[in-house]
């Protein structure tokens, strides 16, 4: 009887947000980068510009910024509740990017 061979082990994929990042065209015609934040990675409190309520630690949400500024432009990022971002065309934001 020959030696039993184990299949090669797969390396886990590196932790990255690249797969959860997308570009969306907003109702204003501009492109926005949208990145999902898992509940396990949501560690701070933010204020959602869609409803003006807090996004508490441990709540999954999205981070959005204008596509033309790049991800490193921290001042241009906004944290939104996922439903608020999805329904932003139906009601205007309570805050603007300016």
Secondary structure by P-SEA (a helix, b strand, c coil): cccccccccccccccccccccccccccccbbbbbbbbccccccbbbbbccccccccccbbbbbbccccccccccccbbbbcaaaaaaccccccccccc
